[in-house]
Amino acid sequence: MTQSPNSLLPTQDQPSQRGPAPLSPLHGAPAPYAPGLTASVSFVLNGRRVDRVVDVRDNLADLLRREFGLLSVKKGCEVGECGACTVLIDGESIDTCIYLAVWAEGKDIRTTEGLASPEGDLSVVQQAFVDATAVQCGFCTPGLVMTATELVESGEHYSRDELRKEIAGHLCRCTGYENIVTAVQLALQRDEEARAAEPSRG
């Protein structure tokens, strides 16, 4: 669940919104490192344990794109403003362009590539975006899908106005947001219906 993406030190009057969470002091930002210093990081990426040696100045977006070929992690503003590079870290939407790769140590990270089932079926959120025609150029879509996934997995209920606030950390130049909000609503509805049907199975 994301907070304001454009501030490392949020103020009391800052509106609550989903998008990349502030990194300091929430994530324990380390002191500046000397140029060229490297560190080993180990984390779970889309269900698989991975290990890498990284430059301590690298951000997570670059690591995911360069080392793992996860190109759903888009590089847009690169200052935590647009939400295009959003992934889920321990279930929370985070802008990876302002998240150091070394902070990934011990984390569980999911990108859009990890949402489909092993059989290739789209997740409830991905399918809802297709069905609601919530995609045009597609650049912002992966980040929005990840934040929507966080909302669905929360099990909470949201009004349409609340959803607009929850996705406020994402910028889209194409859709006008209406179909995006509709897609998130549809995903929430379908997930709720699936949860309600679970006790009757078998």
C-alpha positions in Angstrom: 0.0 0.0 0.0 1.7 3.0 -1.2 2.1 6.4 0.3 3.2 9.7 -1.4 5.8 8.9 -4.0 7.3 12.3 -4.1 8.6 12.8 -0.6 11.2 11.1 1.4 10.2 13.0 4.5 6.3 13.2 4.4 4.6 16.0 6.3 1.5 15.7 8.5 -0.7 17.4 5.9 0.4 15.1 3.1 -2.7 13.1 1.7 -2.7 9.4 2.1 -2.4 7.6 -1.2 -1.0 4.4 -2.6 2.2 4.6 -4.5 5.7 4.2 -3.5 6.2 4.4 0.2 8.7 6.9 1.7 12.1 5.2 2.1 13.6 7.0 5.1 13.4 6.3 7.9 10.8 3.6 7.1 13.3 1.4 5.2 16.3 2.4 7.3 18.2 4.2 4.6 22.0 3.5 5.0 24.6 6.1 5.2 26.2 7.2 1.9 28.8 4.7 0.5 32.1 5.2 -1.1 32.0 5.1 -4.9 32.6 1.6 -6.4 31.7 -0.3 -3.2 29.7 -3.5 -3.8 27.5 -5.7 -1.7 25.9 -9.1 -2.0 22.1 -9.2 -1.8 19.8 -12.2 -1.6 16.0 -12.0 -2.0 13.0 -13.8 -3.3 12.0 -12.6 -6.8 8.7 -13.8 -8.2 8.9 -16.9 -6.0 12.5 -17.8 -6.6 15.5 -17.1 -4.4 18.2 -15.1 -6.2 21.6 -13.7 -5.3 23.5 -10.9 -6.9 26.5 -8.6 -6.2 25.5 -5.0 -6.7 27.0 -1.6 -6.7 25.7 0.0 -3.5 24.6 3.1 -5.6 22.4 1.1 -7.9 18.6 1.4 -7.6 16.3 -1.6 -7.6 14.7 -0.7 -10.9 18.1 -0.9 -12.7 18.9 -4.2 -11.0 15.6 -5.8 -12.0 15.8 -4.7 -15.6 19.5 -5.3 -16.2 20.2 -8.5 -14.2 16.8 -10.2 -14.6 15.3 -8.8 -17.8 12.1 -7.7 -16.0 11.2 -5.0 -18.4 7.7 -4.5 -16.9 9.6 -2.3 -14.4 9.5 0.9 -16.4 11.9 3.8 -16.1 9.9 6.9 -16.3 10.6 10.0 -14.1 13.3 8.2 -12.0 12.5 10.4 -9.0 9.6 8.6 -7.5 6.9 10.7 -9.1 5.2 8.6 -11.8 4.8 5.1 -10.4 5.9 3.4 -13.6 8.5 1.3 -11.8 6.3 0.1 -9.0 6.7 -3.5 -7.7 5.5 -5.2 -4.6 8.1 -5.5 -1.8 6.9 -7.7 1.1 3.4 -6.9 -0.2 3.7 -3.2 -0.4 3.8 -1.0 -3.5 7.2 0.6 -3.8 8.8 2.9 -6.5 12.0 1.0 -7.3 13.7 4.0 -8.9 14.2 5.5 -5.4 14.8 2.2 -3.6 18.4 1.1 -3.4 19.2 -2.4 -4.6 21.0 -3.2 -1.4 17.7 -2.7 0.5 16.3 -5.7 -1.3 18.2 -8.0 1.1 15.9 -10.6 2.6 12.8 -9.1 0.8 10.0 -10.8 -1.1 9.7 -8.9 -4.4 7.0 -9.4 -7.1 6.8 -7.8 -10.5 4.1 -8.1 -13.2 5.9 -11.0 -14.7 5.3 -13.0 -11.5 1.5 -12.5 -11.3 0.3 -15.1 -13.9 -0.3 -18.7 -12.8 2.2 -21.5 -13.7 -0.3 -22.4 -16.5 -0.1 -18.9 -17.9 -3.5 -17.7 -16.8 -3.7 -14.0 -16.1 -4.2 -12.9 -12.5 -7.6 -11.4 -11.5 -6.1 -7.9 -11.8 -4.4 -8.5 -15.1 -7.7 -10.0 -16.6 -9.7 -7.1 -15.2 -7.5 -4.5 -16.9 -8.0 -6.4 -20.2 -11.8 -6.7 -19.7 -12.2 -3.1 -18.7 -10.0 -1.8 -21.6 -7.8 0.0 -19.1 -4.7 0.0 -21.3 -3.7 2.3 -24.1 0.0 2.8 -24.6 0.7 0.5 -21.7 3.7 2.3 -20.2 2.0 2.9 -16.8 0.1 -0.4 -16.8 2.5 -2.7 -14.9 2.9 -0.2 -12.0 -0.8 0.3 -11.8 -1.4 -3.5 -11.9 1.0 -4.0 -9.0 -0.7 -1.3 -6.9 -4.1 -2.8 -7.8 -2.8 -6.2 -6.7 -1.9 -4.8 -3.4 -5.4 -3.4 -3.0 -7.0 -6.7 -4.0 -4.8 -8.7 -1.6 -5.7 -6.4 1.3 -9.2 -7.9 1.3 -10.6 -4.4 2.0 -13.5 -2.6 0.4 -13.1 0.6 -1.5 -15.4 3.1 -3.1 -14.7 4.5 -6.5 -13.5 7.8 -4.9 -11.3 5.9 -2.5 -9.7 4.0 -5.4 -8.9 7.3 -7.2 -7.0 8.4 -4.1 -5.3 5.0 -3.7 -3.8 5.1 -7.3 -2.9 8.8 -7.0 0.8 7.8 -7.0 0.6 6.8 -10.7 0.6 9.0 -13.7 -1.2 8.1 -17.0 -1.2 10.3 -20.1 -3.6 8.2 -22.1 -6.7 6.9 -20.4 -8.1 9.6 -18.2 -8.1 7.1 -15.4 -11.8 6.1 -15.6 -11.2 2.7 -17.1 -8.3 2.1 -14.8 -10.6 2.7 -11.8 -13.2 0.5 -13.3 -10.6 -2.3 -13.8 -9.6 -2.1 -10.2 -13.2 -2.2 -9.1 -13.8 -5.2 -11.3 -10.8 -7.0 -9.9 -11.9 -6.3 -6.3 -15.4 -7.6 -7.1 -14.2 -10.8 -8.7 -11.8 -11.4 -5.9 -14.5 -10.9 -3.3 -16.8 -13.3 -5.2 -14.0 -15.9 -5.4 -13.4 -15.6 -1.7 -17.1 -16.0 -0.9 -17.2 -19.2 -3.0 -14.3 -20.8 -1.4 -16.0 -22.3 1.7 -18.6 -24.1 -0.5 -15.9 -25.9 -2.6 -15.6 -29.6 -2.3 
